Amino acid sequence: MPVPMAPERALLVTVDFGPARRSVPRGAAQAREGARRPADPSNAHEDEEDSRREEFRELVTSAGAVVAAEVEQRRPKADPATLVGSGKVEELAGTAASAQADVAIIDHDLSPTQLRNLEDALPCRVIDRTQLILDIFARHARTREGQLQVELAQLEYMLPRLTGRGKAMSQLGGGIGTRGPGETQLETDRRRIQRRVQQLRGELEAVRRIRAQQRQRRESVPVPAVALVGYTNAGKSTLFNALTEMRGHGQATKVLESARMFATLDPKLAAIQLPSRRKVLLSDTVGFIRDLPHTLVTSFRATLEEVRKAEVLVHVRDASSATRDEQKAEVEKVLGELEVLDKPRIEVLNKVDLLGEEERAAVASGPAVAISAKERAGLEALLERIDAELVQDPILEQRLRIPQSEGDALAALEAGAVIHDRAYEGNLVSMTVAGPASLLGRYRRFREKG
């Protein structure tokens, strides 16, 4: 039985570019976990930086490492040779050695030159933010499609960075930034990588064609699609499970709920019923994040087709996050890349159970739907909003007179429409129903005249 490897020790390096900020005293109440500072322009940038650092730590933890040391730097602009400057490089080398770090992780994208120079200067491997995120995706990819997408993104990232990567290449498969479907000796042969990239693109195109065929079959039956989108760890999977348990097939469609980032990579689909009795297909999609690597957006385009084809997007946001507005902007940036910003979008503020009474009341009075997916609160209001936003297969109200012998028609209307009133006249059932146009259209012969 193989002995499990000890988690890697990581040196975290955060770099903030811009003018030096003046120091702002922080009281104990401000530093308390979960506390939200009042709106104060002097604190806004510091809040954002604190949130970014915490997000960076969560990413590193999600990759399976432990934080051995952290180094922060503020400088007016990036150093073209090392990002951080020669003086800081010496400090990083000393810190990495004293902390016995296996890997230095930079919360920034590095150019091939910067990556090579830092690896030459530090006593450990060096990876940047994109490599870190790709590694997490490699850990979580379960389906063949997900593995293909991650491998393609890894290889496209690797191609311009092959020269001089001796330290990293000698430790392939040995830790963060080196695992995943692409961890072979391909790195030593650029032409073999390029051939593999073309092969992967072809396989993913085949997957995309199959998805398109499946979607065409679904679209032949008028069932609208609704996609959950949002920042990673906003609670999309918890909401997906809550809605499918309420209105769908329960445990059969349950997806993983995890506090770890990018727990959901492969999209899940489930049919749920809205208050109008209309059915929709609900999809749970991969979470977005600040500076999501463009190679991932490109590689996962086949998966994200569910977002592009959805009639309504439900943007799930973490109401308890101090940077929820910044997270919203990052999600909208990716939606812009997918060219879906013009779609109907419902804002949902999740995790309101983590807010104080005053803030919860303020959120509830706003335009967004306030919910707690964990506590199953506010979900009926959300379903009603989804119902109101759908224009495909609209809800119609009609007066019908149906013979009692037409048992199949009566059962279908009972199951798929809302019956407002019903009266029996001899062998006829007279009723007012509200339901999808596709359903009522099948029984237009029973419509009352006049």
C-alpha positions in Angstrom: 0.0 0.0 0.0 1.6 3.3 -1.1 2.5 5.7 1.7 0.6 9.0 1.3 2.9 12.0 0.5 3.2 14.8 3.0 1.6 18.0 1.8 3.9 20.4 0.1 5.1 23.5 2.1 4.3 26.6 0.1 5.8 30.1 0.3 3.0 32.5 -0.7 4.0 35.7 -2.5 1.5 38.5 -3.0 2.4 41.6 -5.0 0.2 44.8 -5.2 1.0 47.4 -7.8 0.2 51.0 -7.2 1.1 53.9 -5.0 2.0 53.3 -1.3 -1.0 53.4 0.9 -1.1 55.2 4.2 -1.4 53.0 7.2 -4.9 52.7 8.7 -5.2 51.5 12.3 -7.3 48.3 12.7 -9.3 47.8 15.8 -10.0 44.4 17.3 -13.6 44.5 16.1 -12.4 45.2 12.5 -10.0 42.3 12.6 -12.6 39.9 14.0 -13.4 37.0 11.6 -16.6 37.6 9.8 -16.9 41.3 10.8 -17.9 43.8 8.1 -16.4 47.3 8.4 -18.7 50.2 7.8 -18.2 51.8 4.4 -15.1 53.9 4.7 -13.1 55.0 1.6 -9.8 54.8 3.5 -10.5 51.1 4.3 -12.0 50.0 0.9 -8.7 49.2 -0.8 -7.3 47.5 2.3 -10.4 45.4 2.6 -10.0 44.3 -1.0 -6.4 43.4 -0.5 -7.2 41.4 2.6 -9.9 39.5 0.7 -7.5 38.8 -2.1 -4.9 37.4 0.2 -7.5 35.2 1.9 -8.7 34.0 -1.4 -5.1 33.2 -2.4 -4.6 31.1 0.8 -7.9 29.2 0.0 -6.6 28.4 -3.5 -3.3 27.1 -2.1 -5.2 25.0 0.4 -7.5 23.7 -2.3 -4.3 22.6 -4.2 -3.4 20.4 -1.2 -0.5 22.5 0.2 0.2 24.0 3.6 1.3 27.6 4.0 4.9 27.6 5.3 5.4 31.4 5.0 4.0 34.5 3.4 5.7 37.5 1.8 3.9 40.7 0.7 5.2 43.5 -1.5 3.9 46.8 -2.8 5.7 48.4 -5.7 4.7 51.0 -8.3 5.0 48.6 -11.3 6.2 45.1 -12.2 9.9 44.4 -12.7 10.2 43.0 -16.2 12.9 40.5 -15.2 11.6 39.1 -11.9 8.2 40.8 -11.2 9.3 41.7 -7.6 12.8 43.3 -8.1 16.3 42.0 -7.3 16.2 43.0 -3.6 12.9 41.2 -3.0 14.2 38.1 -4.8 17.0 37.8 -2.3 14.5 38.1 0.5 12.3 35.4 -1.1 15.3 33.1 -1.4 16.1 33.5 2.3 12.5 33.0 3.4 12.1 29.9 1.2 15.2 28.4 2.6 14.4 29.1 6.3 10.7 27.9 5.9 11.9 24.8 4.0 9.4 25.6 1.2 9.0 23.1 -1.5 7.3 25.6 -3.8 7.0 29.4 -4.1 3.5 30.4 -5.4 3.2 33.9 -6.9 -0.3 35.5 -6.8 0.3 37.0 -10.2 0.9 35.7 -13.7 4.6 35.5 -14.6 6.1 35.9 -18.1 8.4 33.1 -19.3 11.4 35.3 -18.5 10.2 36.1 -15.0 9.4 32.5 -14.2 12.9 31.4 -15.4 14.7 34.0 -13.5 12.9 33.3 -10.2 13.5 29.6 -10.6 17.2 30.3 -11.0 17.3 32.4 -7.9 15.1 30.4 -5.5 15.9 27.1 -3.8 12.5 25.7 -4.7 10.1 25.4 -7.6 8.2 28.5 -8.7 4.6 28.5 -10.0 2.3 31.4 -10.7 -1.4 32.0 -10.2 -2.5 30.4 -13.5 -0.5 27.2 -12.8 -2.1 27.1 -9.4 -5.6 27.3 -10.8 -4.8 24.8 -13.5 -3.5 22.4 -10.9 -6.7 22.7 -8.8 -8.8 22.0 -12.0 -6.6 18.9 -12.6 -7.3 17.6 -9.1 -11.1 18.0 -9.5 -11.6 16.9 -13.2 -13.6 13.7 -13.0 -15.1 13.2 -16.5 -13.2 12.5 -19.6 -14.3 15.8 -21.0 -13.1 17.7 -18.0 -9.7 16.0 -18.1 -9.3 16.8 -21.8 -10.2 20.5 -21.1 -7.6 20.7 -18.3 -4.9 19.0 -20.2 -5.4 21.4 -23.2 -5.2 24.4 -20.9 -2.1 23.1 -19.2 -0.3 22.4 -22.5 -1.3 25.8 -24.0 0.1 27.5 -20.9 3.3 25.4 -21.0 4.2 25.9 -24.7 5.8 29.4 -24.4 7.5 28.4 -21.1 9.5 25.4 -22.0 13.0 26.9 -22.2 15.1 26.7 -19.1 12.5 24.9 -16.9 15.0 22.4 -15.6 14.0 22.5 -11.9 10.3 22.1 -12.6 10.8 19.6 -15.4 13.0 17.3 -13.2 10.1 17.0 -10.7 7.2 16.3 -12.9 4.3 14.7 -11.0 5.9 15.7 -7.7 3.6 18.4 -6.6 1.5 21.5 -7.2 1.6 22.8 -10.8 2.9 19.5 -12.2 0.0 17.1 -11.8 -2.9 16.4 -14.1 -3.5 14.7 -17.5 -0.4 16.4 -19.0 2.3 15.2 -16.6 4.5 13.3 -19.0 7.8 13.9 -20.8 5.9 15.9 -23.5 7.5 19.0 -22.0 10.8 18.2 -23.6 9.5 18.1 -27.1 7.6 21.2 -28.4 6.5 19.5 -31.5 4.9 16.6 -29.6 3.1 19.1 -27.4 1.7 20.9 -30.5 0.5 17.6 -32.0 -1.1 16.7 -28.7 -2.8 20.1 -28.5 -4.3 19.6 -32.0 -5.4 16.1 -31.0 -7.1 17.5 -27.8 -8.8 20.2 -29.8 -10.2 17.6 -32.1 -11.5 15.4 -29.3 -13.1 18.4 -27.6 -14.7 19.4 -30.8 -16.2 15.9 -31.0 -17.5 16.3 -27.5 -19.0 19.7 -28.4 -20.8 18.1 -31.4 -22.2 15.4 -29.2 -23.4 18.1 -26.7 -24.9 20.1 -29.5 -26.8 17.0 -30.7 -28.0 16.3 -27.1 -29.1 19.9 -26.8 -31.0 19.8 -30.1 -32.9 16.8 -28.9 -33.7 18.6 -25.7 -34.7 21.7 -27.6 -37.1 19.7 -29.8 -39.2 19.5 -26.6 -39.8 23.1 -25.3 -38.2 22.9 -21.9 -36.4 26.2 -21.1 -32.9 26.0 -19.6 -31.8 28.0 -16.5 -28.1 28.2 -15.6 -26.6 28.9 -12.2 -23.5 31.1 -12.5 -21.3 32.9 -10.0 -18.0 33.3 -8.2 -16.4 30.2 -6.9 -17.7 29.1 -3.5 -20.8 31.3 -3.7 -23.0 28.4 -2.9 -24.2 27.4 -6.4 -24.0 23.6 -5.8 -25.8 24.0 -2.4 -28.6 25.9 -4.2 -28.7 23.4 -7.1 -29.2 20.6 -4.5 -31.8 22.5 -2.6 -33.9 23.3 -5.7 -33.7 19.8 -7.1 -34.7 18.3 -3.8 -37.7 20.7 -3.5 -38.8 20.5 -7.1 -36.9 17.8 -8.9 -35.7 14.3 -8.3 -33.9 14.7 -4.9 -30.8 12.7 -4.3 -30.6 11.4 -7.8 -29.2 14.7 -9.1 -27.3 15.7 -6.0 -23.9 17.4 -6.7 -20.9 17.9 -4.4 -21.2 20.7 -1.9 -17.7 21.8 -0.7 -16.1 24.9 0.8 -13.1 24.1 -1.5 -12.8 26.2 -4.6 -13.8 24.7 -8.0 -15.5 21.7 -6.4 -17.8 21.7 -9.5 -16.1 21.4 -12.9 -18.4 19.2 -14.9 -21.9 20.7 -15.5 -24.9 18.9 -14.0 -28.4 19.1 -15.4 -31.7 18.4 -13.6 -35.4 19.1 -14.4 -37.3 21.0 -11.8 -40.9 22.3 -11.7 -41.7 25.9 -11.2 -44.7 27.3 -9.3 -46.6 27.6 -12.6 -46.1 23.8 -13.1 -43.8 24.6 -16.0 -40.6 22.4 -16.1 -37.1 23.9 -16.7 -33.7 22.3 -17.0 -31.4 23.7 -14.2 -27.6 23.5 -14.7 -24.8 23.9 -12.2 -21.7 25.3 -13.8 -18.0 25.9 -12.8 -17.4 28.9 -10.6 -15.5 31.9 -11.8 -12.7 33.7 -10.0 -10.6 36.9 -10.2 -8.1 36.7 -13.1 -9.5 33.4 -14.3 -6.9 32.2 -16.9 -8.1 32.9 -20.4 -6.9 29.4 -21.5 -9.4 27.9 -19.1 -12.3 30.1 -20.4 -11.3 28.9 -23.9 -10.8 25.2 -23.0 -14.0 25.0 -21.0 -16.1 26.7 -23.7 -17.8 23.4 -24.5 -18.8 23.0 -20.9 -19.9 26.7 -20.7 -22.2 26.2 -23.7 -24.8 25.4 -21.1 -24.5 29.1 -20.0 -24.7 30.4 -23.6 -27.8 28.3 -24.4 -29.7 29.1 -21.2 -32.7 31.3 -21.4 -32.2 32.8 -18.0 -29.0 33.1 -15.9 -29.2 33.0 -12.1 -26.2 34.9 -10.7 -25.5 33.5 -7.3 -23.5 35.9 -5.0 -22.1 35.5 -1.5 -24.0 38.1 0.6 -21.5 37.6 3.4 -18.4 38.5 1.3 -16.7 41.8 2.0 -15.9 42.0 -1.7 -19.1 40.8 -3.2 -19.2 43.8 -5.6 -15.7 43.0 -6.9 -16.8 39.4 -7.3 -19.8 40.5 -9.3 -17.6 42.5 -11.7 -15.3 39.5 -12.2 -18.3 37.2 -13.0 -19.7 39.7 -15.5 -16.3 40.0 -17.1 -16.4 36.3 -17.9 -20.0 36.4 -19.0 -18.9 39.2 -21.4 -16.3 36.9 -22.8 -19.0 34.3 -23.3 -21.2 37.0 -25.0 -24.2 36.4 -22.7 -24.5 39.7 -20.8 -27.7 40.5 -22.8 -29.5 37.4 -21.4 -32.1 37.9 -18.6 -30.2 37.6 -15.3 -31.6 37.2 -11.8 -29.3 38.4 -9.0 -29.4 36.1 -5.9 -27.7 37.0 -2.7 -27.0 33.8 -0.9 -25.8 33.0 2.7 -28.0 35.7 4.3 -28.0 33.5 7.4 -24.4 34.8 8.0 -25.5 38.4 8.1 -26.7 40.5 11.1 -30.3 41.5 11.3 -29.8 45.1 10.0 -27.8 43.9 7.0 -30.2 41.1 6.2 -33.1 43.6 6.2 -31.1 45.9 3.9 -30.4 43.0 1.5 -34.0 41.9 1.6 -35.3 45.3 0.6 -33.0 45.5 -2.5 -33.7 44.2 -6.0 -31.8 40.9 -5.6 -33.5 37.8 -4.3 -32.2 37.2 -0.7 -31.8 33.5 0.1 -30.0 31.0 2.3 -29.5 27.8 0.2 -28.1 26.0 3.3 -31.2 26.8 5.4 -33.6 26.5 2.4 -34.9 30.1 3.0 -36.2 32.3 0.2 -36.3 29.6 -2.5 -40.0 29.9 -3.3 -39.5 33.5 -4.1 -36.5 32.6 -6.3 -38.6 30.1 -8.2 -41.3 32.7 -8.8 -38.8 35.1 -10.2 -37.5 32.5 -12.6 -41.1 31.8 -13.6 -41.6 35.5 -14.3 -38.4 35.9 -16.4 -39.1 33.0 -18.8 -40.5 34.0 -22.1 -40.1 30.7 -23.9 -43.2 28.5 -23.7 -45.2 31.3 -21.9 -47.9 30.7 -19.3 -51.5 31.1 -20.7 -54.8 31.1 -18.9 -57.7 29.4 -20.7 -61.2 28.1 -20.0 -61.7 24.5 -21.0 -64.6 22.0 -21.1 -63.4 18.4 -21.2 -65.4 15.2 -21.2 -64.7 13.1 -18.1 -63.9 10.2 -20.5 -60.7 12.1 -21.5 -58.8 10.8 -18.5 -55.4 11.3 -20.1 -56.1 15.0 -20.8 -57.4 15.7 -17.3 -54.4 13.9 -15.8 -51.9 15.9 -17.9 -53.5 19.2 -17.0 -53.5 18.3 -13.3 -49.8 17.5 -13.5 -48.6 20.3 -15.7 -50.9 23.3 -15.1 -52.5 25.2 -12.3 -56.2 24.7 -12.0 -57.9 27.8 -10.7 -61.5 26.5 -10.6 -63.4 23.3 -11.6 -67.1 22.5 -12.0 -68.9 19.4 -13.2 -71.7 19.7 -15.8 -73.1 16.3 -16.6 -70.2 14.3 -18.2 -68.1 17.5 -18.8 -65.5 19.1 -16.5 -65.4 22.9 -16.9 -62.2 24.5 -15.6 -60.0 27.6 -15.7 -56.3 26.6 -16.1 -53.0 28.4 -16.3 -50.2 26.5 -17.9 -47.4 26.4 -20.6 -48.6 27.2 -24.1 -47.1 23.9 -25.3 -49.3 22.0 -22.9 -52.5 23.9 -23.4 -52.0 23.8 -27.2 -52.4 20.1 -27.1 -56.0 20.5 -25.8 -57.1 23.5 -27.8 -60.1 21.4 -29.1 -61.6 21.7 -25.6 -61.4 25.5 -25.4 -64.6 27.2 -24.6 -66.0 29.3 -27.4 -66.7 32.9 -27.0 
